[in-house]
């Protein structure tokens, strides 16, 4: 039976990425060695790192003056690295979910934090509007896509101060005007590759402006100066990320991904809004994520939740149980998920509606 992978992360990868990674595990770049055991200082892997950084820049049309890094520690480590490197007096944050609140907590340990707006009052089911970004802050931090509640900022914000964005779960899902950002970062395990690598796109001239001592490994300049090779990088994860970047380029680039993502999301949201059994967690259409589509069973049918999960499981649909803090269901429709899988889920929702009606 074909499996349909809706897990939120680690999540679905292109089949191309999986196949090329398997080949490299057996014999990397005709070296006779596995990518699992190759030296990160070898010319073959240095070429992988350099190509990954260059293709990252090409696909996002990153202007001059930015560095692309592949680090470790996930986005959670970045929550601390960002204020270590950028927070001198005060930082501003937009609170749109669990991950932004974690980032806020880390920043507060290093300086003053102005939370300009929050959607916590309604379980993070909307994106705050009409807030004011303080011009005296060192940077403004946002989380563009919120995997748990299923909201997304789909446009590039005009910020009067350096803009920092966690794009862990929607990187490469739409075109981004990188020139509007001082930094973009995220874990790879949703739209780029397997867990283990963290990407950072950072404007070089925003560094070197804080008064504190920055530990060597937490200093972005350390990794820029060494081309992400200061210490042993996550070799396998970077290699796999390169394969995904190649796959993305061959399939219409970021604009092609955006077109497919809109089609997938529209198909599923239309069924959620039509089907009497379900309701979307996010009421405002403009705030609904294209990457993590959250929905719940209406009150009259709550008792059928487990039955529905068993029903879709029999059809090879995996990973749609909602996060424990929201409940219900979550379908993660990342770049590598084919439209076919969404169609299978939609048909299952229709069939289940007919079954219990």
C-alpha positions as a Python dict, from the first residue, in 0.01 Angstrom:
ca = {
    (1, 'X'): (0, 0, 0),
    (2, 'X'): (127, 346, -90),
    (3, 'X'): (190, 563, 215),
    (4, 'X'): (92, 929, 233),
    (5, 'X'): (321, 1115, 473),
    (6, 'X'): (161, 1414, 648),
    (7, 'X'): (398, 1420, 947),
    (8, 'X'): (492, 1768, 1071),
    (9, 'X'): (863, 1697, 1104),
    (10, 'X'): (1079, 1512, 1044),
    (11, 'X'): (866, 1487, 738),
    (12, 'X'): (835, 1383, 377),
    (13, 'X'): (1138, 1416, 149),
    (14, 'X'): (1151, 1402, -230),
    (15, 'X'): (1208, 1048, -353),
    (16, 'X'): (1505, 1187, -546),
    (17, 'X'): (1665, 1297, -218),
    (18, 'X'): (1615, 956, -59),
    (19, 'X'): (1751, 766, -360),
    (20, 'X'): (2058, 986, -402),
    (21, 'X'): (2131, 969, -29),
    (22, 'X'): (2112, 589, -38),
    (23, 'X'): (2363, 585, -323),
    (24, 'X'): (2598, 815, -131),
    (25, 'X'): (2572, 602, 181),
    (26, 'X'): (2697, 311, -26),
    (27, 'X'): (2955, 498, -236),
    (28, 'X'): (2997, 874, -207),
    (29, 'X'): (3119, 1055, -517),
    (30, 'X'): (3299, 743, -645),
    (31, 'X'): (3535, 751, -349),
    (32, 'X'): (3458, 395, -247),
    (33, 'X'): (3363, 533, 94),
    (34, 'X'): (3023, 609, 244),
    (35, 'X'): (2912, 967, 299),
    (36, 'X'): (2866, 850, 658),
    (37, 'X'): (3241, 803, 696),
    (38, 'X'): (3397, 1058, 462),
    (39, 'X'): (3610, 1338, 603),
    (40, 'X'): (3433, 1672, 603),
    (41, 'X'): (3768, 1819, 496),
    (42, 'X'): (3784, 1602, 184),
    (43, 'X'): (3758, 1785, -147),
    (44, 'X'): (3448, 1582, -230),
    (45, 'X'): (3252, 1700, 73),
    (46, 'X'): (3386, 2056, 57),
    (47, 'X'): (3236, 2062, -293),
    (48, 'X'): (2900, 1949, -148),
    (49, 'X'): (2901, 2227, 109),
    (50, 'X'): (2995, 2492, -144),
    (51, 'X'): (2733, 2376, -395),
    (52, 'X'): (2465, 2366, -123),
    (53, 'X'): (2539, 2724, -22),
    (54, 'X'): (2546, 2844, -382),
    (55, 'X'): (2223, 2669, -478),
    (56, 'X'): (2055, 2803, -164),
    (57, 'X'): (2148, 3153, -279),
    (58, 'X'): (2031, 3087, -634),
    (59, 'X'): (1690, 2949, -542),
    (60, 'X'): (1610, 3230, -299),
    (61, 'X'): (1778, 3495, -516),
    (62, 'X'): (1989, 3605, -218),
    (63, 'X'): (2168, 3935, -285),
    (64, 'X'): (2533, 4009, -222),
    (65, 'X'): (2635, 4070, 135),
    (66, 'X'): (2467, 3763, 284),
    (67, 'X'): (2620, 3438, 405),
    (68, 'X'): (2453, 3096, 402),
    (69, 'X'): (2548, 2868, 691),
    (70, 'X'): (2472, 2507, 776),
    (71, 'X'): (2493, 2460, 1152),
    (72, 'X'): (2368, 2220, 1418),
    (73, 'X'): (2141, 2244, 1718),
    (74, 'X'): (1815, 2313, 1538),
    (75, 'X'): (1616, 2634, 1542),
    (76, 'X'): (1604, 2602, 1921),
    (77, 'X'): (1976, 2682, 1944),
    (78, 'X'): (1920, 2980, 1716),
    (79, 'X'): (1673, 3117, 1971),
    (80, 'X'): (1976, 3180, 2194),
    (81, 'X'): (2234, 3256, 1924),
    (82, 'X'): (2028, 3540, 1780),
    (83, 'X'): (2017, 3755, 2094),
    (84, 'X'): (2377, 3664, 2178),
    (85, 'X'): (2483, 3814, 1844),
    (86, 'X'): (2223, 4086, 1783),
    (87, 'X'): (2060, 4201, 2108),
    (88, 'X'): (2252, 4492, 2253),
    (89, 'X'): (1982, 4689, 2436),
    (90, 'X'): (1636, 4571, 2331),
    (91, 'X'): (1471, 4332, 2088),
    (92, 'X'): (1116, 4318, 1952),
    (93, 'X'): (924, 3993, 1896),
    (94, 'X'): (591, 3896, 1745),
    (95, 'X'): (433, 3612, 1945),
    (96, 'X'): (239, 3384, 1712),
    (97, 'X'): (286, 3041, 1865),
    (98, 'X'): (482, 2795, 2074),
    (99, 'X'): (808, 2843, 1885),
    (100, 'X'): (803, 3221, 1895),
    (101, 'X'): (729, 3208, 2268),
    (102, 'X'): (1034, 2984, 2317),
    (103, 'X'): (1244, 3233, 2121),
    (104, 'X'): (1113, 3515, 2339),
    (105, 'X'): (1208, 3327, 2654),
    (106, 'X'): (1568, 3284, 2535),
    (107, 'X'): (1599, 3651, 2435),
    (108, 'X'): (1470, 3770, 2773),
    (109, 'X'): (1767, 3601, 2937),
    (110, 'X'): (2001, 3839, 2753),
    (111, 'X'): (1818, 4172, 2747),
    (112, 'X'): (1493, 4364, 2727),
    (113, 'X'): (1226, 4221, 2498),
    (114, 'X'): (924, 4407, 2363),
    (115, 'X'): (649, 4164, 2259),
    (116, 'X'): (475, 4392, 2010),
    (117, 'X'): (167, 4169, 1972),
    (118, 'X'): (45, 3819, 2053),
    (119, 'X'): (-228, 3585, 1935),
    (120, 'X'): (-208, 3371, 2250),
    (121, 'X'): (-549, 3497, 2361),
    (122, 'X'): (-718, 3279, 2098),
    (123, 'X'): (-486, 2980, 2105),
    (124, 'X'): (-263, 3133, 1837),
    (125, 'X'): (-526, 3080, 1568),
    (126, 'X'): (-461, 3413, 1396),
    (127, 'X'): (-178, 3645, 1294),
    (128, 'X'): (-182, 3977, 1484),
    (129, 'X'): (-234, 4289, 1274),
    (130, 'X'): (-184, 4665, 1318),
    (131, 'X'): (102, 4640, 1565),
    (132, 'X'): (383, 4894, 1587),
    (133, 'X'): (747, 4787, 1548),
    (134, 'X'): (962, 4991, 1789),
    (135, 'X'): (1235, 5175, 1603),
    (136, 'X'): (1467, 5172, 1905),
    (137, 'X'): (1495, 4791, 1912),
    (138, 'X'): (1799, 4611, 1773),
    (139, 'X'): (1589, 4372, 1564),
    (140, 'X'): (1235, 4244, 1509),
    (141, 'X'): (1180, 3867, 1521),
    (142, 'X'): (893, 3679, 1357),
    (143, 'X'): (803, 3315, 1300),
    (144, 'X'): (659, 3302, 951),
    (145, 'X'): (482, 2967, 978),
    (146, 'X'): (338, 2820, 1294),
    (147, 'X'): (330, 2443, 1269),
    (148, 'X'): (112, 2374, 1572),
    (149, 'X'): (-185, 2607, 1525),
    (150, 'X'): (-151, 2634, 1146),
    (151, 'X'): (-107, 3005, 1080),
    (152, 'X'): (135, 3167, 836),
    (153, 'X'): (270, 3509, 744),
    (154, 'X'): (272, 3483, 365),
    (155, 'X'): (414, 3824, 274),
    (156, 'X'): (746, 3992, 350),
    (157, 'X'): (709, 4250, 626),
    (158, 'X'): (846, 4602, 580),
    (159, 'X'): (1037, 4656, 902),
    (160, 'X'): (1210, 4980, 1004),
    (161, 'X'): (1468, 4774, 1197),
    (162, 'X'): (1657, 4454, 1107),
    (163, 'X'): (1405, 4175, 1049),
    (164, 'X'): (1483, 3821, 1169),
    (165, 'X'): (1261, 3531, 1062),
    (166, 'X'): (1228, 3170, 1169),
    (167, 'X'): (1130, 2996, 845),
    (168, 'X'): (1182, 2641, 965),
    (169, 'X'): (859, 2511, 816),
    (170, 'X'): (797, 2725, 508),
    (171, 'X'): (1142, 2787, 359),
    (172, 'X'): (1135, 2745, -22),
    (173, 'X'): (755, 2726, -19),
    (174, 'X'): (718, 3073, -169),
    (175, 'X'): (941, 3345, -314),
    (176, 'X'): (1100, 3564, -48),
    (177, 'X'): (1249, 3911, -84),
    (178, 'X'): (1560, 3832, 117),
    (179, 'X'): (1673, 4196, 104),
    (180, 'X'): (1396, 4276, 355),
    (181, 'X'): (1551, 4042, 611),
    (182, 'X'): (1865, 4071, 821),
    (183, 'X'): (1846, 3699, 894),
    (184, 'X'): (1644, 3392, 798),
    (185, 'X'): (1694, 3061, 977),
    (186, 'X'): (1538, 2725, 1047),
    (187, 'X'): (1569, 2355, 1099),
    (188, 'X'): (1604, 2151, 783),
    (189, 'X'): (1369, 1867, 873),
    (190, 'X'): (1052, 2004, 715),
    (191, 'X'): (1123, 2145, 369),
    (192, 'X'): (1492, 2081, 315),
    (193, 'X'): (1632, 1754, 446),
    (194, 'X'): (1661, 1515, 738),
    (195, 'X'): (1699, 1634, 1095),
    (196, 'X'): (2048, 1743, 1194),
    (197, 'X'): (2115, 2052, 984),
    (198, 'X'): (2013, 2409, 1058),
    (199, 'X'): (2025, 2673, 786),
    (200, 'X'): (2108, 3038, 849),
    (201, 'X'): (2096, 3317, 592),
    (202, 'X'): (2250, 3623, 752),
    (203, 'X'): (2341, 3973, 638),
    (204, 'X'): (2708, 4011, 713),
    (205, 'X'): (2700, 4374, 825),
    (206, 'X'): (2456, 4321, 1114),
    (207, 'X'): (2724, 4145, 1317),
    (208, 'X'): (2986, 4284, 1553),
    (209, 'X'): (2757, 4539, 1720),
    (210, 'X'): (2699, 4390, 2065),
    (211, 'X'): (2906, 4462, 2373),
    (212, 'X'): (2901, 4115, 2530),
    (213, 'X'): (3147, 3833, 2482),
    (214, 'X'): (3004, 3572, 2248),
    (215, 'X'): (3115, 3210, 2298),
    (216, 'X'): (3307, 3088, 1995),
    (217, 'X'): (3052, 2831, 1882),
    (218, 'X'): (2763, 3075, 1927),
    (219, 'X'): (2929, 3348, 1722),
    (220, 'X'): (2798, 3366, 1367),
    (221, 'X'): (3122, 3527, 1253),
    (222, 'X'): (3307, 3211, 1354),
    (223, 'X'): (3104, 3007, 1107),
    (224, 'X'): (3107, 3268, 833),
    (225, 'X'): (3486, 3290, 846),
    (226, 'X'): (3518, 2911, 815),
    (227, 'X'): (3243, 2853, 559),
    (228, 'X'): (3037, 2641, 803),
    (229, 'X'): (3346, 2425, 855),
    (230, 'X'): (3472, 2552, 1193),
    (231, 'X'): (3373, 2219, 1344),
    (232, 'X'): (3245, 1899, 1186),
    (233, 'X'): (2919, 1986, 1007),
    (234, 'X'): (2622, 1745, 985),
    (235, 'X'): (2765, 1579, 675),
    (236, 'X'): (2479, 1347, 583),
    (237, 'X'): (2211, 1611, 647),
    (238, 'X'): (2391, 1867, 430),
    (239, 'X'): (2436, 1615, 150),
    (240, 'X'): (2065, 1528, 160),
    (241, 'X'): (1970, 1897, 169),
    (242, 'X'): (2173, 1948, -149),
    (243, 'X'): (1970, 1678, -322),
    (244, 'X'): (1648, 1851, -220),
    (245, 'X'): (1780, 2181, -354),
    (246, 'X'): (1861, 2010, -684),
    (247, 'X'): (1513, 1854, -693),
    (248, 'X'): (1353, 2189, -623),
    (249, 'X'): (1546, 2358, -903),
    (250, 'X'): (1445, 2087, -1151),
    (251, 'X'): (1080, 2124, -1053),
    (252, 'X'): (1022, 2492, -1119),
    (253, 'X'): (1215, 2641, -830),
    (254, 'X'): (1044, 2830, -551),
    (255, 'X'): (772, 2969, -778),
    (256, 'X'): (686, 2619, -891),
    (257, 'X'): (668, 2503, -531),
    (258, 'X'): (442, 2793, -440),
    (259, 'X'): (199, 2709, -721),
    (260, 'X'): (179, 2345, -613),
    (261, 'X'): (144, 2438, -246),
    (262, 'X'): (-148, 2670, -314),
    (263, 'X'): (-321, 2401, -517),
    (264, 'X'): (-276, 2142, -242),
    (265, 'X'): (-390, 2376, 33),
    (266, 'X'): (-695, 2497, -159),
    (267, 'X'): (-804, 2139, -224),
    (268, 'X'): (-788, 2045, 144),
    (269, 'X'): (-925, 2369, 291),
    (270, 'X'): (-1220, 2356, 50),
    (271, 'X'): (-1307, 2009, 176),
    (272, 'X'): (-1268, 2110, 541),
    (273, 'X'): (-1503, 2405, 488),
    (274, 'X'): (-1753, 2191, 295),
    (275, 'X'): (-1756, 1878, 509),
    (276, 'X'): (-2010, 1887, 794),
    (277, 'X'): (-1782, 1679, 1016),
    (278, 'X'): (-1491, 1923, 1028),
    (279, 'X'): (-1395, 2285, 1097),
    (280, 'X'): (-1071, 2469, 1033),
    (281, 'X'): (-875, 2574, 1342),
    (282, 'X'): (-781, 2904, 1174),
    (283, 'X'): (-1096, 3101, 1083),
    (284, 'X'): (-935, 3379, 876),
    (285, 'X'): (-850, 3254, 530),
    (286, 'X'): (-559, 3497, 490),
    (287, 'X'): (-395, 3360, 806),
    (288, 'X'): (-423, 2992, 713),
    (289, 'X'): (-95, 2811, 662),
    (290, 'X'): (-13, 2648, 330),
    (291, 'X'): (222, 2411, 512),
    (292, 'X'): (36, 2288, 821),
    (293, 'X'): (-339, 2260, 775),
    (294, 'X'): (-515, 2218, 1108),
    (295, 'X'): (-876, 2111, 1157),
    (296, 'X'): (-1098, 1958, 1422),
    (297, 'X'): (-1412, 1751, 1432),
    (298, 'X'): (-1726, 1950, 1500),
    (299, 'X'): (-1886, 1904, 1842),
    (300, 'X'): (-2162, 1673, 1719),
    (301, 'X'): (-1901, 1429, 1584),
    (302, 'X'): (-1619, 1454, 1843),
    (303, 'X'): (-1674, 1094, 1949),
    (304, 'X'): (-1565, 980, 1602),
    (305, 'X'): (-1211, 1126, 1614),
    (306, 'X'): (-1029, 801, 1684),
    (307, 'X'): (-1249, 619, 1437),
    (308, 'X'): (-1150, 869, 1170),
    (309, 'X'): (-780, 828, 1249),
    (310, 'X'): (-816, 451, 1217),
    (311, 'X'): (-1014, 500, 894),
    (312, 'X'): (-741, 706, 726),
    (313, 'X'): (-467, 479, 860),
    (314, 'X'): (-623, 192, 666),
    (315, 'X'): (-571, 401, 351),
    (316, 'X'): (-203, 463, 418),
    (317, 'X'): (-255, 818, 542),
    (318, 'X'): (2, 883, 816),
    (319, 'X'): (79, 1162, 1059),
    (320, 'X'): (-245, 1364, 1067),
    (321, 'X'): (-312, 1348, 1440),
    (322, 'X'): (-311, 1706, 1568),
    (323, 'X'): (-62, 1845, 1815),
    (324, 'X'): (-162, 1772, 2174),
    (325, 'X'): (-207, 2143, 2250),
    (326, 'X'): (-463, 2186, 1970),
    (327, 'X'): (-612, 1842, 1926),
    (328, 'X'): (-798, 1732, 1617),
    (329, 'X'): (-595, 1685, 1303),
    (330, 'X'): (-298, 1838, 1123),
    (331, 'X'): (-201, 1769, 764),
    (332, 'X'): (147, 1897, 682),
    (333, 'X'): (166, 1965, 311),
    (334, 'X'): (533, 2048, 262),
    (335, 'X'): (698, 2093, -77),
    (336, 'X'): (771, 1723, -130),
    (337, 'X'): (413, 1610, -65),
    (338, 'X'): (241, 1531, -396),
    (339, 'X'): (-108, 1656, -481),
    (340, 'X'): (-210, 1291, -506),
    (341, 'X'): (-168, 1246, -131),
    (342, 'X'): (-393, 1542, -55),
    (343, 'X'): (-652, 1404, -295),
    (344, 'X'): (-644, 1070, -110),
    (345, 'X'): (-702, 1247, 222),
    (346, 'X'): (-987, 1454, 80),
    (347, 'X'): (-1155, 1143, -58),
    (348, 'X'): (-1117, 973, 280),
    (349, 'X'): (-1287, 1270, 449),
    (350, 'X'): (-1576, 1244, 203),
    (351, 'X'): (-1605, 869, 247),
    (352, 'X'): (-1601, 899, 626),
    (353, 'X'): (-1871, 1163, 613),
    (354, 'X'): (-2089, 926, 409),
    (355, 'X'): (-2010, 637, 643),
    (356, 'X'): (-2135, 799, 962),
    (357, 'X'): (-2417, 1010, 815),
}
